[in-house]
Amino acid sequence: MPATRQLPALKVGLTGGIASGKTTVANLFAQLGVPLIDTDVIARQVVLPGEPGLARIIETFGSDVLNADGTLNRSALRTRVFNDQKQREKLEAILHPLIRQNTLQASETVIEPYCLIVVPLMFESGFNERVDRVLAVVTPPDEQLRRLMLRDKSDEAEAVRIINSQLNHDARMSAADDLIHNSGEPDELVQQVEVLHENYLKLSMQREPSQP
């Protein structure tokens, strides 16, 4: 008996600048029954003790990036790479392939019409080439700055430095397929999510069948 032909799940990549409201938007989609795959969660998993990712980090950066219990000291590693582009590129060369592989494997198990893959550095990491649609959450720059300072209890100079280290607001908007404007009004956010949800359900039915 021939194998059943199935439509592959549509992969929607969710991105946005820091403090733009990605988590809030992702949770709204989850409430509609959409499976979430969070690359931040996967990034933590690939550097757990015993994982190849942590072994390669130790090999590259030394054991001083570990806590006493053998787990990764994220603060120490972040300090090491934040202002050193070469060191940051070394870390990305270790993590990005592992995160990408695990994320795509997770998406292949999805049986719903589409899934939402949360990737904060979507364009910076090139992950936009691995999804079918990119959805960007955008918020006015002054509101983003205010939220970040409030959330992290940081001063303005530090918050600006973090924001400027990411893809700028206009570039993210022009590169995305779809946008959610998060001005802080919950009802407007819900409405935008519901409209996009219906659109993604329709798009998912236009996928070419694949032979498992």
Backbone bond lengths (Angstrom), bond angles and torsions (degrees), N, CA, C in turn:
res aa  C-N    CA-C-N  psi(-1)  N-CA   C-N-CA  omega(-1)  CA-C   N-CA-C  phi
1 M - - - 1.477 - - 1.521 109.09 -
2 P 1.321 120.10 127.43 1.465 121.02 -176.78 1.512 111.65 -64.88
3 A 1.349 115.10 150.17 1.465 120.59 178.31 1.520 109.77 -65.97
4 T 1.312 115.62 147.54 1.459 121.03 179.53 1.522 110.29 -70.03
5 R 1.300 115.69 130.99 1.454 119.68 177.03 1.521 108.78 -80.48
6 Q 1.313 116.06 135.35 1.453 121.04 -175.38 1.522 110.31 -126.42
7 L 1.318 114.88 152.93 1.460 120.01 172.15 1.518 108.34 -87.19
8 P 1.331 118.35 127.18 1.467 119.29 177.47 1.520 110.26 -67.87
9 A 1.317 115.48 148.72 1.466 119.71 178.33 1.525 110.14 -64.78
10 L 1.306 115.77 136.02 1.461 121.03 173.29 1.525 107.96 -67.66
11 K 1.308 117.09 131.81 1.465 121.42 179.64 1.529 109.19 -102.27
12 V 1.327 115.58 112.94 1.462 121.72 177.99 1.521 107.90 -106.36
13 G 1.317 116.70 119.56 1.457 121.15 178.39 1.519 110.70 -90.97
14 L 1.319 116.12 124.35 1.470 121.68 179.33 1.515 109.35 -101.83
15 T 1.323 116.03 127.57 1.455 120.22 179.75 1.519 109.67 -140.81
16 G 1.315 115.51 -179.74 1.461 121.43 -179.26 1.510 109.35 159.97
17 G 1.306 115.98 158.00 1.454 120.07 178.36 1.517 111.54 -66.30
18 I 1.312 115.78 165.66 1.454 120.82 178.05 1.528 109.84 -58.87
19 A 1.337 115.66 139.28 1.474 122.61 178.93 1.527 113.00 63.44
20 S 1.333 116.65 25.28 1.469 119.91 178.93 1.526 112.37 -88.00
21 G 1.325 116.51 -17.51 1.461 120.09 -179.20 1.513 114.29 106.89
22 K 1.338 117.32 24.81 1.470 120.81 -179.15 1.530 111.84 -59.69
23 T 1.328 116.28 -43.89 1.466 119.81 -177.60 1.518 110.98 -63.65
24 T 1.321 116.81 -41.96 1.464 120.83 178.35 1.523 110.71 -60.51
25 V 1.318 116.45 -45.91 1.466 120.96 179.59 1.527 110.70 -64.38
26 A 1.328 116.83 -44.54 1.465 120.44 179.52 1.523 110.88 -59.02
27 N 1.321 116.99 -41.37 1.462 120.80 179.99 1.528 111.91 -66.03
28 L 1.328 116.94 -33.44 1.468 120.19 176.87 1.529 111.02 -65.99
29 F 1.326 116.44 -40.45 1.466 119.45 175.52 1.527 110.55 -65.32
30 A 1.328 116.67 -40.27 1.466 120.47 179.72 1.523 111.02 -61.03
31 Q 1.331 116.76 -36.21 1.463 120.63 178.47 1.527 112.08 -65.08
32 L 1.324 116.12 -20.31 1.466 121.18 176.80 1.529 111.56 -90.49
33 G 1.331 116.52 4.52 1.456 121.12 178.11 1.510 115.19 90.00
34 V 1.325 117.37 13.28 1.465 121.33 -178.98 1.528 109.33 -83.92
35 P 1.336 118.67 127.56 1.461 120.71 177.26 1.529 110.87 -66.11
36 L 1.333 116.43 136.82 1.459 122.21 178.17 1.520 110.06 -108.32
37 I 1.311 115.47 136.67 1.463 121.74 171.31 1.519 106.07 -123.68
38 D 1.322 116.56 112.43 1.467 121.69 -173.48 1.520 109.33 -103.56
39 T 1.325 116.84 115.02 1.461 119.39 -177.90 1.524 112.45 -69.08
40 D 1.326 118.26 -21.33 1.461 119.53 174.09 1.525 110.40 -65.63
41 V 1.330 116.48 -39.67 1.467 120.92 176.82 1.522 110.05 -65.27
42 I 1.328 116.61 -45.14 1.464 120.73 179.21 1.518 110.72 -63.87
43 A 1.339 117.08 -37.26 1.467 120.81 178.89 1.526 111.08 -61.61
44 R 1.320 117.00 -34.52 1.470 119.97 177.10 1.527 110.96 -73.38
45 Q 1.318 116.12 -34.28 1.465 119.94 -178.53 1.526 112.34 -68.53
46 V 1.329 117.51 -37.43 1.469 119.94 -174.41 1.520 113.10 -75.66
47 V 1.338 117.77 -6.46 1.470 120.21 177.73 1.525 111.19 -117.09
48 L 1.325 117.40 19.77 1.458 120.26 174.25 1.529 109.67 -70.99
49 P 1.328 118.17 155.15 1.470 120.31 176.97 1.526 111.37 -53.67
50 G 1.322 115.26 133.26 1.455 120.91 -178.69 1.513 114.18 93.84
51 E 1.332 116.93 -13.02 1.462 120.32 179.33 1.531 110.64 -85.70
52 P 1.344 117.66 146.52 1.467 120.58 179.83 1.524 113.14 -57.96
53 G 1.325 117.34 -31.92 1.459 120.11 -179.31 1.516 112.33 -61.11
54 L 1.324 116.88 -43.28 1.464 119.96 179.53 1.520 110.62 -68.18
55 A 1.326 117.00 -39.29 1.465 120.13 178.93 1.529 110.85 -60.20
56 R 1.321 117.29 -40.90 1.463 120.42 -179.62 1.529 111.40 -70.96
57 I 1.330 116.87 -33.85 1.468 119.92 176.58 1.522 110.21 -64.49
58 I 1.333 117.11 -44.02 1.467 120.81 178.70 1.522 110.04 -62.48
59 E 1.324 116.02 -42.20 1.461 120.79 179.69 1.527 111.33 -62.17
60 T 1.325 116.81 -35.62 1.463 121.58 -175.62 1.519 112.82 -86.78
61 F 1.333 117.56 -41.70 1.465 121.37 -171.54 1.525 114.15 -110.32
62 G 1.320 117.49 -8.18 1.458 120.06 179.22 1.520 112.96 91.61
63 S 1.321 115.49 165.59 1.464 120.87 -175.86 1.520 113.13 -77.07
64 D 1.340 118.12 -6.25 1.467 119.12 179.46 1.528 112.32 -74.75
65 V 1.334 117.78 -1.28 1.466 119.79 173.85 1.528 110.75 -96.65
66 L 1.339 116.39 13.68 1.453 121.38 178.12 1.520 110.96 -106.13
67 N 1.323 115.58 151.58 1.455 121.38 168.19 1.522 108.97 -79.51
68 A 1.316 115.90 171.26 1.461 120.74 -178.49 1.529 112.11 -61.46
69 D 1.328 117.01 -28.63 1.466 120.22 -178.48 1.527 113.39 -88.18
70 G 1.338 116.91 6.58 1.456 120.83 177.00 1.508 115.14 89.35
71 T 1.330 117.43 -1.09 1.461 120.52 176.30 1.526 109.85 -83.75
72 L 1.319 116.09 162.90 1.460 120.78 -178.29 1.524 110.77 -71.20
73 N 1.315 116.12 130.37 1.464 121.87 173.29 1.530 107.05 -88.43
74 R 1.311 115.38 94.71 1.461 120.46 -173.68 1.521 112.48 -63.35
75 S 1.315 115.82 -36.03 1.459 119.79 -179.76 1.523 110.80 -64.48
76 A 1.331 116.63 -43.74 1.464 120.74 179.72 1.527 110.82 -64.54
77 L 1.324 116.34 -41.48 1.462 119.71 179.97 1.522 110.84 -68.16
78 R 1.327 116.38 -40.76 1.463 120.48 179.33 1.527 110.44 -61.47
79 T 1.323 116.54 -42.95 1.460 120.60 178.84 1.523 110.83 -61.89
80 R 1.328 116.02 -37.80 1.461 121.28 -178.00 1.527 111.93 -65.71
81 V 1.320 117.41 -37.85 1.463 119.47 -170.13 1.523 114.71 -103.37
82 F 1.345 118.03 -16.70 1.464 119.25 -168.16 1.521 112.48 -61.02
83 N 1.308 118.00 -43.81 1.467 120.87 -175.99 1.525 112.84 -103.54
84 D 1.326 116.99 14.43 1.461 121.21 -178.56 1.531 108.25 -127.89
85 Q 1.312 115.92 102.63 1.461 119.92 -174.04 1.523 112.25 -61.31
86 K 1.332 117.61 -40.05 1.464 119.89 -178.87 1.520 111.34 -64.48
87 Q 1.335 116.03 -41.66 1.461 119.65 178.33 1.525 110.73 -66.64
88 R 1.323 115.95 -38.52 1.462 120.02 178.77 1.531 110.58 -64.66
89 E 1.317 116.62 -39.88 1.462 120.27 178.77 1.526 111.17 -65.35
90 K 1.332 116.40 -35.71 1.468 119.75 176.40 1.528 110.66 -62.94
91 L 1.333 115.87 -43.93 1.462 120.17 179.69 1.524 110.67 -64.59
92 E 1.320 116.46 -43.36 1.466 120.27 -179.97 1.527 111.20 -63.57
93 A 1.331 116.81 -35.79 1.463 120.53 179.17 1.524 111.54 -65.55
94 I 1.321 116.37 -26.52 1.464 121.05 176.43 1.524 110.81 -80.42
95 L 1.330 115.83 -49.64 1.462 120.61 -169.24 1.525 114.38 -81.74
96 H 1.320 117.14 -43.12 1.465 119.15 -171.75 1.532 113.78 -58.23
97 P 1.348 119.50 -45.10 1.475 117.79 178.52 1.524 112.95 -63.00
98 L 1.338 117.16 -38.00 1.461 120.39 179.71 1.525 111.10 -67.49
99 I 1.326 115.97 -43.97 1.466 120.41 179.31 1.525 110.10 -64.21
100 R 1.324 116.34 -44.22 1.467 120.96 -179.54 1.536 110.49 -61.51
101 Q 1.328 117.13 -46.03 1.460 120.93 -178.80 1.530 111.40 -61.93
102 N 1.325 116.99 -48.32 1.463 120.58 -178.49 1.529 111.88 -66.33
103 T 1.335 115.79 -36.25 1.465 119.97 179.69 1.522 111.30 -66.28
104 L 1.317 116.54 -46.07 1.464 120.18 -179.20 1.524 111.17 -67.11
105 Q 1.332 116.67 -35.50 1.465 119.47 175.94 1.526 110.59 -62.66
106 A 1.332 116.06 -41.19 1.467 119.79 178.60 1.526 110.97 -64.28
107 S 1.332 116.85 -38.34 1.470 119.81 -178.39 1.523 111.78 -67.77
108 E 1.326 116.67 -26.80 1.463 120.25 -179.24 1.523 112.73 -71.89
109 T 1.331 117.14 -16.64 1.469 120.44 -179.88 1.529 112.26 -91.09
110 V 1.327 117.03 -4.16 1.467 121.01 -176.64 1.527 110.18 -71.56
111 I 1.335 116.23 129.67 1.467 120.40 178.42 1.530 111.75 -105.19
112 E 1.326 117.22 -9.79 1.462 121.12 176.26 1.533 109.98 -74.43
113 P 1.340 118.18 166.34 1.475 120.34 -177.61 1.528 113.99 -59.44
114 Y 1.325 117.01 -35.47 1.462 118.89 178.10 1.518 109.87 -152.24
115 C 1.315 115.10 162.05 1.460 120.97 176.99 1.522 108.73 -129.60
116 L 1.318 114.84 159.34 1.462 121.74 179.20 1.522 107.85 -111.04
117 I 1.317 116.19 120.68 1.462 121.56 179.85 1.524 107.89 -107.21
118 V 1.322 116.15 114.12 1.461 121.40 -175.71 1.524 109.11 -87.49
119 V 1.334 116.12 115.48 1.467 121.99 -177.42 1.528 108.10 -133.06
120 P 1.339 118.70 98.11 1.468 120.31 -178.19 1.533 113.27 -55.54
121 L 1.338 116.82 -43.87 1.468 120.60 -178.67 1.532 109.48 -102.99
122 M 1.299 115.79 58.36 1.462 122.73 -174.08 1.527 112.44 -57.48
123 F 1.315 116.74 -55.04 1.463 120.76 -175.46 1.522 111.22 -80.25
124 E 1.330 116.48 -35.33 1.460 120.28 -179.61 1.528 111.45 -62.75
125 S 1.341 116.12 -34.18 1.468 120.75 -178.15 1.527 112.57 -92.10
126 G 1.326 117.50 -7.67 1.455 121.05 -178.05 1.518 113.96 78.73
127 F 1.338 117.02 10.60 1.463 119.66 -177.12 1.524 111.89 -70.84
128 N 1.327 116.68 -17.05 1.469 119.33 177.96 1.524 112.24 -59.18
129 E 1.338 116.69 -22.86 1.458 120.45 179.00 1.526 112.28 -77.79
130 R 1.346 116.53 -9.90 1.470 120.78 -176.36 1.528 112.82 -103.51
131 V 1.318 117.46 -0.77 1.466 120.57 -179.47 1.526 109.71 -118.56
132 D 1.329 115.03 165.05 1.463 120.21 -178.44 1.525 112.84 -86.20
133 R 1.326 116.04 -33.00 1.463 122.17 178.41 1.518 108.16 -139.77
134 V 1.331 115.86 146.69 1.466 120.97 172.96 1.519 108.26 -113.89
135 L 1.326 115.28 123.37 1.460 122.78 177.03 1.522 108.22 -110.09
136 A 1.316 116.58 119.86 1.465 121.11 -179.05 1.522 110.35 -108.58
137 V 1.329 115.32 132.40 1.461 121.37 172.23 1.523 106.82 -90.78
138 V 1.317 116.57 122.86 1.464 120.18 -178.64 1.521 109.25 -121.79
139 T 1.299 114.40 145.67 1.459 121.09 179.29 1.514 107.82 -139.72
140 P 1.322 119.87 149.49 1.464 120.75 179.68 1.529 110.81 -54.33
141 P 1.338 118.28 136.91 1.465 121.00 -176.24 1.523 114.31 -53.18
142 D 1.326 118.09 -39.86 1.462 118.81 -179.50 1.528 111.42 -68.52
143 E 1.329 116.56 -33.72 1.464 120.76 176.99 1.527 110.65 -71.14
144 Q 1.324 116.74 -38.43 1.461 120.96 176.48 1.525 110.71 -60.53
145 L 1.329 116.33 -44.21 1.461 121.00 179.25 1.525 110.59 -62.19
146 R 1.315 116.29 -44.28 1.468 120.51 -179.56 1.525 111.03 -61.98
147 R 1.331 116.49 -44.98 1.466 120.47 -179.38 1.524 111.65 -63.24
148 L 1.325 115.74 -42.88 1.464 119.50 -177.95 1.518 111.00 -64.58
149 M 1.323 117.17 -44.16 1.463 120.48 178.88 1.524 110.78 -62.37
150 L 1.326 116.28 -39.16 1.464 120.49 179.97 1.520 111.04 -70.14
151 R 1.323 116.35 -43.54 1.467 120.76 -176.72 1.524 112.58 -66.94
152 D 1.333 116.03 -46.85 1.464 120.70 -174.71 1.519 113.43 -96.41
153 K 1.344 115.72 -0.96 1.467 120.16 -177.89 1.533 110.64 53.00
154 S 1.326 115.62 43.82 1.460 121.66 -179.20 1.521 109.93 -106.23
155 D 1.336 115.44 160.44 1.460 118.13 177.04 1.531 109.45 -81.55
156 E 1.321 116.07 171.46 1.462 120.24 -173.69 1.518 111.98 -63.94
157 A 1.330 117.32 -40.79 1.462 120.11 -177.40 1.527 111.16 -62.31
158 E 1.328 116.71 -43.04 1.463 120.77 179.63 1.522 110.88 -66.38
159 A 1.334 117.06 -42.24 1.460 120.99 179.73 1.529 111.17 -63.65
160 V 1.319 116.91 -42.31 1.466 121.12 178.45 1.525 110.23 -62.90
161 R 1.319 116.82 -40.10 1.469 120.96 -179.94 1.530 110.62 -61.86
162 I 1.322 116.52 -42.90 1.462 120.38 -179.99 1.528 110.76 -66.14
163 I 1.329 116.83 -45.42 1.469 120.71 179.78 1.523 110.93 -61.52
164 N 1.325 116.78 -41.70 1.461 120.87 -177.70 1.525 113.02 -70.69
165 S 1.337 117.04 -16.20 1.463 120.16 178.92 1.529 111.39 -78.26
166 Q 1.333 116.82 -11.01 1.460 121.61 179.86 1.528 110.51 -103.24
167 L 1.343 113.94 170.79 1.461 119.64 176.09 1.524 109.43 -57.30
168 N 1.330 116.53 137.67 1.461 117.89 -174.80 1.532 111.90 -72.99
169 H 1.303 114.08 161.71 1.466 123.51 -172.93 1.527 112.64 -54.42
170 D 1.329 117.37 -49.92 1.466 121.25 -176.25 1.524 111.81 -67.34
171 A 1.330 116.72 -39.57 1.463 120.24 -179.68 1.521 110.87 -64.90
172 R 1.329 116.71 -40.02 1.463 120.26 178.84 1.532 110.64 -64.79
173 M 1.324 116.34 -41.56 1.463 120.14 -179.64 1.525 111.32 -63.58
174 S 1.315 117.11 -42.35 1.462 120.12 -176.26 1.528 112.06 -73.82
175 A 1.330 117.00 -25.65 1.466 120.13 -177.23 1.521 113.22 -86.32
176 A 1.328 118.00 -20.49 1.464 121.52 -176.71 1.527 111.70 -78.61
177 D 1.323 115.63 153.44 1.467 121.02 174.31 1.522 111.37 -81.02
178 D 1.331 115.60 -37.05 1.462 121.63 -177.00 1.520 109.26 -135.14
179 L 1.329 115.85 152.31 1.465 120.96 -178.06 1.520 110.48 -128.23
180 I 1.325 114.99 144.99 1.458 121.89 166.27 1.518 106.55 -120.23
181 H 1.315 116.37 123.19 1.460 121.40 179.48 1.526 108.45 -92.84
182 N 1.316 115.70 113.25 1.461 121.38 -176.92 1.520 109.69 -105.85
183 S 1.314 114.68 92.68 1.466 120.16 178.88 1.515 111.91 -93.09
184 G 1.334 115.72 -0.84 1.457 119.38 179.13 1.508 114.29 103.50
185 E 1.352 117.90 -1.07 1.461 121.50 179.08 1.533 109.20 -91.71
186 P 1.339 118.75 109.60 1.470 121.57 -174.92 1.524 114.03 -57.15
187 D 1.329 117.88 -42.01 1.464 120.42 -177.75 1.523 111.61 -63.57
188 E 1.326 116.59 -39.95 1.461 120.36 179.14 1.526 110.70 -66.19
189 L 1.325 115.48 -37.27 1.461 120.20 179.99 1.529 110.28 -65.14
190 V 1.310 116.59 -46.36 1.467 121.49 179.10 1.523 110.74 -59.37
191 Q 1.318 116.61 -43.25 1.465 120.64 -178.99 1.525 111.25 -62.61
192 Q 1.318 116.99 -43.14 1.464 120.47 179.36 1.527 111.00 -63.70
193 V 1.321 116.57 -41.65 1.464 120.59 179.35 1.527 110.66 -63.18
194 E 1.309 117.21 -43.23 1.468 120.64 -179.06 1.525 111.82 -63.62
195 V 1.327 117.13 -39.94 1.467 120.76 178.38 1.528 110.43 -64.44
196 L 1.328 116.62 -45.18 1.460 120.45 179.93 1.526 111.16 -66.21
197 H 1.327 116.44 -37.98 1.463 120.61 178.58 1.527 110.48 -57.30
198 E 1.311 117.13 -46.83 1.465 120.76 179.15 1.527 110.94 -63.56
199 N 1.324 116.01 -38.44 1.460 119.98 179.51 1.525 111.22 -65.62
200 Y 1.335 116.70 -42.15 1.462 119.96 -179.43 1.530 111.34 -68.36
201 L 1.325 117.49 -34.39 1.462 119.96 175.50 1.529 110.43 -61.75
202 K 1.326 116.63 -41.43 1.469 120.38 178.30 1.529 110.69 -66.35
203 L 1.327 115.92 -44.57 1.462 119.55 -179.81 1.525 111.61 -63.21
204 S 1.330 116.36 -34.65 1.464 119.81 -178.03 1.526 111.42 -64.06
205 M 1.320 116.80 -28.54 1.458 120.47 -179.91 1.522 112.42 -79.35
206 Q 1.324 116.74 -9.01 1.456 120.95 179.20 1.522 111.81 -95.37
207 R 1.340 116.09 4.53 1.459 119.80 -179.44 1.518 110.47 -69.15
208 E 1.321 115.82 148.43 1.460 119.65 175.58 1.525 109.06 -73.51
209 P 1.348 118.47 137.31 1.461 119.75 177.69 1.514 110.92 -64.25
210 S 1.338 115.32 148.26 1.465 120.24 178.05 1.516 109.05 -126.46
211 Q 1.315 115.97 152.19 1.458 121.43 -179.96 1.518 108.19 -94.84
212 P 1.354 119.57 113.41 1.457 120.61 -179.30 1.515 111.53 -70.38
